[in-house]
């Protein structure tokens, strides 16, 4: 299975970049980070729509789209790993996790995401989310292997 993390903006801050790389290096699935930059506009709604469309067009064809949004489902790590396991069991080849910019994603532009999840009801810096989702992917991998990394 291939996992793509599609994110708005280049991560030039080492602390966030290091967090992502720390966990991504431990993930056994093929993983790629695609950082997309979109020309800024004065209208933030148009900006958000342009960014969402650019992320969608960067996802591998036929990929299962996972939206990261504060309004999404709150899943436990075990529920998240079970969802991934179900995708693998049903033959999914690609999972794409979409991370919007400072204004989030335009959810109306995404016709049928496979899953919309939240990493909590608080607002996180969008650059930090790359590392956080990488950690959850690593944790899911370890749960599926019955490794003691995850403690219930």
DOMARNU-997331 format. One record per residue: residue number from 1; x, y, z of N, C-alpha, C, CB in turn. Coordinates in Angstrom, 3 decimals. Atoms other than C-alpha are relative to their C-alpha. Glycine has a CB too. Layout:
N
SITE     k       n_xx       n_yy       n_zz      ca_xx      ca_yy      ca_zz       c_xx       c_yy       c_zz      cb_xx      cb_yy      cb_zz
SITE   NUM          X          Y          Z          X          Y          Z          X          Y          Z          X          Y          Z
...
! end
This chain:
152
SITE     k       n_xx       n_yy       n_zz      ca_xx      ca_yy      ca_zz       c_xx       c_yy       c_zz      cb_xx      cb_yy      cb_zz
SITE     1      0.843     -1.174      0.000      0.000      0.000      0.000      0.891      1.241      0.000     -0.961     -0.004      1.220
SITE     2     -0.702     -1.274      0.044      1.127      3.521     -0.759     -0.832      1.039      0.746      0.268      0.446     -1.471
SITE     3      0.639     -1.063     -0.766      0.327      6.398      1.583      0.581      1.324     -0.472      0.205     -0.195      1.543
SITE     4     -0.418     -1.347      0.400      0.446      9.983      0.339     -0.552      0.988      1.009     -0.486      0.347     -1.447
SITE     5      0.422     -1.117     -0.838      0.337     12.953      2.651      0.152      1.234     -0.873      0.849      0.108      1.350
SITE     6      0.049     -1.147      0.907     -0.687     15.935      0.538     -0.301      1.238      0.832     -1.075     -0.201     -1.132
SITE     7      0.117     -1.143     -0.897     -0.179     19.261      2.257      0.286      1.308     -0.716      0.939     -0.159      1.176
SITE     8     -0.223     -1.338      0.535     -0.357     22.939      1.448      1.224      0.616      0.676     -1.254      0.897      0.205
SITE     9     -1.167     -0.726     -0.498      2.905     24.851      1.811      1.221     -0.875      0.205     -0.339      0.671      1.285
SITE    10     -1.284      0.668     -0.246      6.554     23.922      2.106      0.329      0.130      1.475      1.144      0.606     -0.882
SITE    11     -0.362     -0.008     -1.410      7.658     22.955      5.574      1.483      0.324      0.119     -0.331     -1.365      0.675
SITE    12     -1.396     -0.429     -0.129     10.822     24.920      6.201      0.427      0.105      1.467      0.202      1.348     -0.699
SITE    13     -0.310     -0.080     -1.425     10.650     24.816     10.002      0.474     -1.371      0.473     -1.242      0.478      0.825
SITE    14     -0.623      1.286     -0.295     12.989     22.102     11.190     -0.724     -0.823      1.061      1.400      0.224      0.436
SITE    15      0.648      0.774     -1.057     11.058     21.146     14.310     -1.176     -0.811     -0.569     -0.488      0.937      1.132
SITE    16      1.124      0.717      0.598      7.953     20.195     12.267      0.483     -1.010     -1.032     -0.980      0.983     -0.645
SITE    17     -0.575      0.896      1.010     10.004     18.661      9.464      0.637     -1.215      0.675      1.049      0.749     -0.865
SITE    18     -0.645      1.100     -0.728     11.999     16.580     11.947     -1.030     -0.955      0.590      0.896      0.549      1.112
SITE    19      1.060      0.842     -0.555      8.814     15.324     13.608     -0.567     -0.916     -1.078     -1.121      0.866      0.610
SITE    20      0.505      0.814      1.106      7.433     14.160     10.256      1.009     -1.082     -0.383     -0.316      0.884     -1.219
SITE    21     -1.017      0.941      0.461     10.699     12.528      9.198      0.281     -1.097      1.025      1.284      0.742     -0.319
SITE    22     -0.214      0.982     -1.058     11.125     10.773     12.568     -0.972     -1.170     -0.145     -0.156      0.656      1.383
SITE    23      0.998      1.068      0.115      7.867      8.838     12.106     -0.069     -0.593     -1.399     -1.360      0.522      0.390
SITE    24      0.077      0.507      1.374      7.854      8.549      8.306      1.075     -1.047     -0.261      0.137      1.151     -1.004
SITE    25     -1.098      0.958      0.192     11.200      6.716      8.441     -0.323     -1.362      0.606      1.289      0.543      0.616
SITE    26      0.345      1.254     -0.684      9.602      4.054     10.649     -1.209     -0.719     -0.613     -0.277      0.282      1.459
SITE    27      1.189      0.584      0.632      6.545      3.416      8.486      0.434     -0.950     -1.103     -0.935      1.107     -0.568
SITE    28     -0.394      1.006      0.985      6.840      0.255      6.424     -0.781      0.080     -1.300     -0.161     -1.361      0.582
SITE    29      0.713     -0.222      1.245      4.202      1.208      3.889      0.796      1.021     -0.810     -1.472      0.487      0.256
SITE    30     -0.625     -1.031      0.828      5.459      3.231      0.957     -0.686      1.323      0.356     -0.125     -0.332     -1.557
SITE    31      0.588     -1.284     -0.410      4.965      6.831      2.058      0.672      1.134     -0.762      0.143      0.217      1.537
SITE    32     -0.538     -1.184      0.669      5.366     10.121      0.242     -0.702      1.234      0.548     -0.173     -0.096     -1.548
SITE    33      0.529     -1.298     -0.392      4.915     13.708      1.323      0.046      0.891     -1.228      0.807      0.625      1.196
SITE    34      0.091     -0.911      1.139      3.712     16.023     -1.421     -0.399      1.364      0.551     -1.034     -0.514     -1.084
SITE    35      0.266     -1.348     -0.478      3.966     19.690     -0.514     -0.361      0.868     -1.201      1.229      0.582      0.771
SITE    36      0.552     -0.760      1.115      1.879     21.920     -2.751     -0.047      1.476      0.367     -1.410     -0.515     -0.376
SITE    37      0.090     -1.444     -0.207      2.265     25.655     -3.054     -0.928      0.579     -1.056      1.409      0.675     -0.063
SITE    38      0.970     -0.633      0.881     -0.535     27.720     -4.560      0.180      1.503      0.136     -1.472     -0.438      0.342
SITE    39     -0.147     -1.456     -0.008     -0.261     31.344     -5.536     -1.079      0.624      0.888     -0.083      0.571     -1.444
SITE    40      0.912     -0.660     -0.941     -1.836     33.545     -2.859     -0.943      0.954     -0.718      0.792      0.758      1.066
SITE    41      0.985     -0.958      0.500     -5.014     35.490     -3.592     -0.489      0.831      1.187     -1.199     -0.730     -0.722
SITE    42      0.524     -0.842     -1.079     -6.697     38.259     -1.620     -1.232     -0.617      0.644     -0.336      1.390     -0.528
SITE    43      1.235      0.602     -0.493     -9.908     36.259     -1.233      0.324     -1.381      0.589     -1.066     -0.111     -1.146
SITE    44     -0.396      1.249     -0.651     -9.284     33.498      1.331     -0.884     -1.178     -0.406     -0.039      0.168      1.505
SITE    45      0.878      1.101      0.429    -12.314     31.471      0.141      0.457     -0.558     -1.348     -1.470      0.480     -0.092
SITE    46     -0.542      0.459      1.288    -10.932     31.352     -3.409      1.329     -0.714      0.216      0.182      1.192     -0.977
SITE    47     -1.291      0.613     -0.325     -7.512     30.549     -1.957     -0.220     -1.429      0.490      0.756      0.836      1.073
SITE    48      0.298      1.322     -0.560     -8.946     27.640      0.026     -0.496     -0.955     -1.081     -1.044      0.115      1.119
SITE    49      0.504      0.831      1.094    -10.818     26.310     -3.033      1.132     -0.401     -0.946     -1.101      0.745     -0.776
SITE    50     -1.138      0.300      0.878     -7.701     26.571     -5.229      0.936     -1.023      0.641      0.776      1.287     -0.331
SITE    51     -0.881      0.929     -0.705     -5.626     24.783     -2.607     -0.605     -1.404      0.040      0.273      0.500      1.429
SITE    52      0.673      1.302     -0.065     -8.194     21.991     -2.232      0.049     -0.691     -1.353     -1.461      0.163      0.459
SITE    53     -0.040      0.586      1.348     -8.383     21.453     -5.992      1.409     -0.477     -0.347     -0.483      1.023     -1.049
SITE    54     -1.394      0.368      0.289     -4.587     21.388     -6.258      0.387     -1.275      0.766      0.961      1.168      0.376
SITE    55     -0.290      1.216     -0.779     -4.335     18.781     -3.471     -0.671     -1.217     -0.640     -0.478      0.164      1.469
SITE    56      0.729      1.118      0.619     -6.996     16.604     -5.106      0.668     -0.445     -1.297     -1.459      0.397     -0.273
SITE    57     -0.646      0.349      1.270     -5.221     16.770     -8.463      1.373     -0.634      0.216      0.137      1.242     -0.881
SITE    58     -1.304      0.584     -0.315     -1.972     15.717     -6.745     -0.111     -1.418      0.557      0.731      0.879      0.994
SITE    59      0.203      1.350     -0.552     -3.494     12.536     -5.288      0.120     -1.039     -1.111     -1.387     -0.113      0.697
SITE    60     -0.066      1.057      1.003     -2.709      9.291     -7.105     -1.409     -0.387     -0.477      0.732     -1.234      0.571
SITE    61      1.300      0.371      0.579     -5.545      8.237     -9.434     -0.542     -1.234      0.716      0.125     -0.268     -1.533
SITE    62      0.645      1.121     -0.677     -8.007      5.934     -7.661      0.291     -0.084      1.484      0.412     -1.264     -0.639
SITE    63     -0.364     -0.013     -1.412     -6.664      6.862     -4.242     -1.225      0.199      0.887      1.027      1.096      0.272
SITE    64      1.017     -0.250     -1.017     -8.892      6.683     -1.182      0.382      1.301      0.700     -0.114     -1.201      1.026
SITE    65     -0.272     -1.337     -0.535     -9.136     10.288      0.007     -0.425      0.089      1.461     -0.726      1.074     -0.831
SITE    66      0.271     -0.223     -1.417     -8.893     11.015      3.727      0.212      1.485      0.266      0.922     -0.893      0.924
SITE    67     -0.026     -1.422     -0.298     -9.701     14.563      4.781      0.333      0.189      1.478     -1.357      0.670     -0.357
SITE    68     -0.301     -0.370     -1.377     -8.121     16.004      7.904     -0.655      1.351      0.247      1.556      0.049      0.272
SITE    69      0.771     -1.213     -0.238    -10.568     18.573      9.243     -0.542     -0.041      1.423     -1.157      0.148     -1.034
SITE    70      0.455     -0.046     -1.397    -11.576     19.708     12.718     -1.446     -0.454      0.172      0.149      1.403      0.541
SITE    71      1.399      0.439     -0.094    -15.221     18.828     11.910     -0.153     -1.499     -0.253     -0.859      0.775     -0.993
SITE    72      0.060      1.428      0.310    -14.325     15.210     11.086     -0.250     -0.872      1.220      1.272     -0.427     -0.658
SITE    73      0.207      0.974     -1.073    -14.804     12.055     13.127      1.203     -0.022      0.927     -0.254     -1.406     -0.577
SITE    74     -1.054      0.210     -0.988    -12.842     11.690     16.318      0.153     -1.509      0.163     -0.332      0.708      1.380
SITE    75     -0.254      1.434     -0.089    -11.325      8.212     16.122      1.075     -0.280      1.036      0.415     -0.566     -1.366
SITE    76     -1.117      0.447     -0.819     -9.245      6.348     18.639      1.072     -0.534     -0.943     -0.446     -1.091      1.044
SITE    77     -1.078      0.549      0.828     -5.908      5.094     17.373     -0.338     -1.417     -0.457      1.332      0.004      0.776
SITE    78      0.390      1.360      0.375     -7.291      1.551     17.388     -1.071      0.031     -1.100     -0.521     -0.772      1.238
SITE    79      1.012     -0.128      1.059    -10.347      2.622     15.327      0.648      0.418     -1.322     -1.085      1.025      0.407
SITE    80     -0.723     -0.437      1.189     -8.010      4.383     12.891      0.761     -1.169     -0.628      0.969      1.142      0.351
SITE    81     -0.748      1.147      0.535     -5.822      1.289     12.545     -0.948     -1.041     -0.587      0.870     -0.640      1.100
SITE    82      0.993      0.933      0.552     -8.921     -0.885     12.016     -0.510      0.492     -1.352     -1.180     -0.178      0.979
SITE    83      0.448     -0.551      1.280    -10.080      1.469      9.256      1.059     -0.257     -1.075     -0.290      1.522      0.126
SITE    84     -1.081      0.260      0.960     -6.681      1.208      7.556      0.039     -1.480     -0.368      1.365      0.442      0.579
SITE    85     -0.011      1.442      0.252     -6.737     -2.570      7.927     -1.144     -0.406     -0.931     -0.097     -0.774      1.324
SITE    86      1.143      0.284      0.878    -10.194     -2.684      6.307      0.278      0.454     -1.429     -1.268      0.686      0.530
SITE    87     -0.344     -0.486      1.333     -8.889     -0.606      3.391      0.972     -0.963     -0.692      0.613      1.413      0.084
SITE    88     -0.980      0.947      0.543     -5.947     -2.971      2.904     -0.694     -1.308     -0.376      1.140     -0.265      1.023
SITE    89      0.714      1.263      0.254     -8.215     -6.036      3.175     -0.913      0.090     -1.215     -0.819     -0.395      1.222
SITE    90      0.892     -0.154      1.150    -10.544     -4.592      0.540      0.768      0.335     -1.282     -1.031      1.087      0.283
SITE    91     -0.809     -0.167      1.203     -7.635     -4.120     -1.877      0.450      1.412     -0.313     -0.744     -0.500     -1.137
SITE    92     -0.443     -1.378      0.253     -6.865     -0.419     -1.491      1.503      0.023     -0.277     -0.342      0.921      1.209
SITE    93     -1.415     -0.126      0.369     -3.584      0.436     -3.179      0.584      1.332      0.476      0.168     -0.130     -1.523
SITE    94     -0.456     -1.339     -0.361     -3.407      4.141     -2.283     -0.944      0.649      0.998      0.127      0.872     -1.245
SITE    95      0.724     -0.861     -0.932     -4.490      6.246      0.667      0.638      1.376     -0.076      0.029     -0.570      1.472
SITE    96     -0.510     -1.371      0.059     -4.149     10.030      0.399     -0.634      0.824      1.110     -0.283      0.642     -1.386
SITE    97      0.429     -0.840     -1.108     -4.361     12.274      3.451      0.192      1.449     -0.408      0.790     -0.329      1.307
SITE    98     -0.036     -1.396      0.431     -5.220     15.893      2.597      0.044      0.929      1.198     -1.213      0.325     -0.876
SITE    99     -0.181     -0.990     -1.060     -3.987     18.682      4.859     -0.069      1.380     -0.641      1.363     -0.209      0.765
SITE   100      0.169     -1.343      0.553     -5.210     22.170      4.045      0.998      0.981      0.582     -1.406      0.496      0.250
SITE   101     -0.843     -1.081     -0.491     -3.458     25.452      4.640     -0.636      0.661      1.217      0.244      1.035     -1.105
SITE   102      0.516     -0.697     -1.180     -4.227     28.040      7.320     -1.521      0.143      0.033      0.615      1.354      0.077
SITE   103      1.459     -0.121      0.043     -7.866     28.276      6.152     -0.685     -1.348     -0.184     -0.411      0.938     -1.120
SITE   104      0.581      1.333      0.122     -8.378     24.515      5.935     -0.258     -0.391     -1.442     -1.284     -0.074      0.778
SITE   105      0.385      0.507      1.311     -9.978     22.706      3.006     -1.409      0.460     -0.340      0.091     -1.537     -0.041
SITE   106      1.360     -0.290      0.441    -13.039     23.585      0.946     -0.693     -1.345     -0.178     -0.021      0.854     -1.337
SITE   107      0.616      1.328     -0.001    -15.087     20.493      1.781     -1.025     -0.178     -1.109     -0.654     -0.259      1.329
SITE   108      0.988      0.108      1.082    -17.669     21.312     -0.903      0.658     -0.435     -1.317     -0.725      1.346     -0.194
SITE   109     -0.708      0.368      1.222    -14.988     20.646     -3.558      0.393     -1.477     -0.028      1.237      0.857     -0.155
SITE   110     -0.403      1.403     -0.109    -14.423     17.071     -2.374     -1.260     -0.845     -0.045      0.820     -0.270      1.314
SITE   111      1.283      0.670      0.235    -17.166     14.884     -3.785     -0.253     -1.203      0.902     -0.076     -0.439     -1.423
SITE   112      0.282      1.195     -0.803    -16.755     11.619     -1.913      1.253     -0.504      0.705     -0.582     -1.107     -0.880
SITE   113     -1.168      0.489     -0.740    -13.970     11.294      0.632     -0.302     -1.367      0.616      0.412      1.010      1.103
SITE   114      0.162      1.292     -0.655    -13.421      7.809      2.040     -0.192      0.178      1.498      1.208     -0.899     -0.276
SITE   115      0.059     -0.238     -1.434    -13.067      9.284      5.508      0.360      1.457      0.265      0.953     -0.963      0.771
SITE   116     -0.358     -1.333     -0.484    -13.023     12.673      7.217      0.249     -0.134      1.488     -1.127      1.070     -0.307
SITE   117     -0.355      0.163     -1.406    -11.189     12.675     10.517      0.517      1.305      0.582      1.047     -1.102      0.165
SITE   118     -0.523     -1.132     -0.747    -10.215     15.172     13.164      1.073     -0.516      0.948     -1.132      0.743      0.777
SITE   119     -1.030      0.330     -0.985     -7.076     15.109     15.275     -0.272      0.740      1.307      1.408      0.354     -0.539
SITE   120      0.418     -0.691     -1.216     -9.022     16.894     17.994     -0.781      1.244     -0.346      1.206      0.357      0.866
SITE   121      0.838     -1.166      0.241    -11.350     19.821     18.358      0.768      1.314      0.152     -1.177     -0.015      0.944
SITE   122     -0.807     -1.216     -0.076     -8.538     22.274     19.032      0.647      0.234     -1.362      1.084     -0.105      1.127
SITE   123     -0.651     -0.336      1.263     -6.782     24.040     16.170      1.498     -0.251      0.130     -0.282      1.479     -0.399
SITE   124     -1.434      0.292      0.041     -3.308     22.757     15.287      0.631      0.775     -1.154      0.259     -1.533     -0.155
SITE   125     -0.687     -0.604      1.143     -0.720     24.503     13.098      0.029     -1.009     -1.157      1.454      0.445      0.390
SITE   126      0.090      0.948      1.112     -1.139     22.987      9.624      1.345     -0.648     -0.303     -0.526      0.700     -1.244
SITE   127     -1.312      0.612      0.217      2.630     22.385      9.415      0.274     -1.144      0.991      1.096      1.064      0.117
SITE   128     -0.194      1.043     -1.004      2.500     20.257     12.587     -0.779     -1.276     -0.338     -0.420      0.516      1.371
SITE   129      0.885      1.129      0.286     -0.260     17.998     11.231      0.721     -1.098     -0.779     -1.221      0.473     -0.782
SITE   130     -0.752      1.008      0.765      2.170     16.236      8.848      0.647     -1.011      0.939      1.079      0.674     -0.878
SITE   131     -0.636      0.880     -0.978      4.112     14.850     11.796     -1.008     -0.765      0.828      0.896      0.795      0.909
SITE   132      1.022      0.666     -0.817      0.979     14.074     13.767     -0.656     -1.150     -0.752     -1.065      1.003      0.440
SITE   133      0.626      1.092      0.754     -0.607     12.026     10.974      1.022     -1.096     -0.277     -0.603      0.522     -1.329
SITE   134     -1.045      1.019      0.165      2.732     10.285     10.341      0.111     -0.850      1.263      1.364      0.660     -0.325
SITE   135     -0.051      0.768     -1.250      2.810      9.306     14.022     -1.193     -0.936      0.096      0.036      0.942      1.221
SITE   136      1.181      0.863     -0.074     -0.742      7.961     13.819      0.081     -1.153     -1.010     -1.273      0.825     -0.247
SITE   137     -0.204      1.084      0.966      0.139      5.962     10.693      0.994     -1.020      0.552      0.503      0.561     -1.353
SITE   138     -0.961      0.906     -0.636      3.160      4.528     12.498     -0.674     -0.791      1.116      1.208      0.789      0.557
SITE   139      0.714      0.666     -1.101      0.976      3.763     15.526     -0.956     -1.052     -0.550     -0.776      1.032      0.855
SITE   140      0.920      0.971      0.617     -1.621      2.056     13.294      0.766     -1.223     -0.476     -0.766      0.639     -1.182
SITE   141     -0.843      1.107      0.460      1.121     -0.048     11.732      0.387     -0.888      1.180      1.268      0.535     -0.712
SITE   142     -0.424      0.766     -1.166      2.328     -1.087     15.181     -1.177     -0.739      0.644      0.661      0.924      1.022
SITE   143      1.198      0.664     -0.532     -1.211     -1.871     16.394     -0.308     -1.235     -0.839     -1.220      0.972      0.012
SITE   144      0.321      1.115      0.894     -1.791     -4.076     13.341      1.007     -1.145      0.122     -0.050      0.489     -1.442
SITE   145     -1.034      1.025     -0.210      1.454     -5.946     14.127     -0.018     -0.539      1.432      1.387      0.575     -0.320
SITE   146      0.055      0.362     -1.429      0.454     -6.351     17.813      1.291      0.354      0.738     -0.278     -1.495      0.152
SITE   147     -1.220     -0.494     -0.637      3.580     -4.424     18.778     -0.411      0.795      1.237      0.855      0.882     -0.991
SITE   148      0.403     -0.705     -1.230      3.550     -2.941     22.307      0.160      1.524     -0.031      0.789     -0.529      1.138
SITE   149     -0.133     -1.471      0.074      4.167      0.654     21.070     -1.262      0.678      0.507      0.295      0.453     -1.450
SITE   150      1.265     -0.611     -0.403      0.469      1.439     21.553     -0.485     -0.631      1.295     -1.067     -0.153     -1.110
SITE   151      0.534      0.465     -1.289     -0.918      1.188     25.056     -1.461      0.405      0.094      0.817      0.586      1.203
SITE   152      1.436     -0.315     -0.179     -4.680      0.951     25.575     -0.301      0.290      1.448     -0.887     -1.159     -0.493
! end
